[in-house]
Amino acid sequence: MVATSQGVPLLVRRPALDEFVLLMKRGPTISYPKDINAMLLMMDIHPGDTVLESGSGSGAMSLFLSRAVGPQGRVISYEIRKDHHAVAKKNYRLWRDAWVIGHVEEWPDNVDFIKQDILTAAEDMKSITFDAVALDMLCPQAALPIVYPNLKQGGVCAVYLANITQVIELLEGIRRSKLPLLCEQIIELTQREWLIQPARQDSRLAPRVEAQQNIDEEPQQDEEYLVQEQAVVGGSEGDESLSEHVAALGSVPYIARPYPWQVGHTAFLIKLRKFNPVHPDTVPDDSW
Ligand SMILES: C[S@@+](CC[C@H](N)C(=O)[O-])C[C@H]1O[C@@H](n2cnc3c(N)ncnc32)[C@H](O)[C@@H]1O
């Protein structure tokens, strides 16, 4: 805690991981934390898992993957561009270094950042089985034939794509090349931020006023909007149960609505599950 010269207390704290990745220096655009979380769920990642990522980009997704697999797990992250590879590594190091300050246990050093085109990595990955794969790169369908053989049977490859036309290209690529990947889900996550606070008028708390029903009223100008909005919180005339309910809330009316400015579209998330009927592990099961 610190105080300003006027005695206002301020809490100084280290950023949470989602705040850090939104504020850190970027090379390319990051995967947004809300989308990363959904991808982690899609891939059903557990501590101890081995996960493949391409591309590393600015390292936002790598950090979340690192936390999800924990000290016993491993993330292998490919990046084709030297500058992006350097940014991802630097961001990872900065986060780990800062983590030490406020924590007893070290942040695991469990991400291998590899500067290489994923399309040329088949040979290097030959001996590794991945529990899951996360792709955030241009033309992910080109990488699928390389990465799917090392994805475990039943494992999920989660893909992050900005445009719906890219999603169609991805699915068409899978269909044409007959890859054993089933598309289980395509989602887009919208997150609406809400504003909830006591209404103010001339920088003081506004008084609650009785509702007046006036359906002929002209639409309000922007600057009048907030005051008008709190004025109708009391409900319509004659609606006693609503008035009683509002009275129970206290004398201060609240603004309670979504913010007019919101984060728009970020990405489509595609969940591809490996289902390979001719996999060597497949055994006939007569019990079905
Ligand atoms: C949008 S960024 C990924 C951002 C990352 N998910 C994050 O959260 O910071 C896409 C990255 O994929 C990389 N990339 C594109 N094609 C690649 C390939 N064939 N092999 C490896 N990386 C590739 C690009 O250079 C770029 O850095």
The ligand as a MOL file (V3000), in Angstrom:
LIG
                    3D

  0  0  0     0  0            999 V3000
M  V30 BEGIN CTAB
M  V30 COUNTS 27 29 0 0 0
M  V30 BEGIN ATOM
M  V30 1 C -0.9810 -14.5750 -34.2060 0
M  V30 2 S 0.6210 -15.1210 -33.8790 0 CHG=1
M  V30 3 C 0.4260 -16.2150 -32.4820 0
M  V30 4 C 0.1870 -15.4720 -31.1980 0
M  V30 5 C 0.2790 -16.3330 -29.9890 0
M  V30 6 N -0.7900 -17.3150 -29.9430 0
M  V30 7 C 0.2370 -15.5080 -28.7120 0
M  V30 8 O -0.6960 -15.7070 -27.8980 0
M  V30 9 O 1.0980 -14.6530 -28.5150 0 CHG=-1
M  V30 10 C 0.9340 -16.2640 -35.1850 0
M  V30 11 C 2.3840 -16.6810 -35.2400 0
M  V30 12 O 2.5130 -17.8650 -36.0240 0
M  V30 13 C 3.7570 -17.7970 -36.6510 0
M  V30 14 N 3.7800 -18.7600 -37.7680 0
M  V30 15 C 3.1410 -18.6560 -38.9540 0
M  V30 16 N 3.4050 -19.7330 -39.7190 0
M  V30 17 C 4.2180 -20.5460 -38.9930 0
M  V30 18 C 4.8380 -21.8060 -39.2430 0
M  V30 19 N 4.6800 -22.4240 -40.4140 0
M  V30 20 N 5.6110 -22.3580 -38.2710 0
M  V30 21 C 5.7680 -21.7230 -37.0910 0
M  V30 22 N 5.2170 -20.5140 -36.8070 0
M  V30 23 C 4.4400 -19.9360 -37.7460 0
M  V30 24 C 3.8610 -16.3380 -37.0740 0
M  V30 25 O 5.1790 -15.9420 -37.3640 0
M  V30 26 C 3.2860 -15.6240 -35.8570 0
M  V30 27 O 4.2910 -15.2530 -34.9530 0
M  V30 END ATOM
M  V30 BEGIN BOND
M  V30 1 1 1 2
M  V30 2 1 2 3
M  V30 3 1 2 10
M  V30 4 1 3 4
M  V30 5 1 4 5
M  V30 6 1 5 6
M  V30 7 1 5 7
M  V30 8 2 7 8
M  V30 9 1 7 9
M  V30 10 1 10 11
M  V30 11 1 11 12
M  V30 12 1 11 26
M  V30 13 1 12 13
M  V30 14 1 13 14
M  V30 15 1 13 24
M  V30 16 1 14 15
M  V30 17 1 14 23
M  V30 18 2 15 16
M  V30 19 1 16 17
M  V30 20 1 17 18
M  V30 21 2 17 23
M  V30 22 1 18 19
M  V30 23 2 18 20
M  V30 24 1 20 21
M  V30 25 2 21 22
M  V30 26 1 22 23
M  V30 27 1 24 25
M  V30 28 1 24 26
M  V30 29 1 26 27
M  V30 END BOND
M  V30 END CTAB
M  END
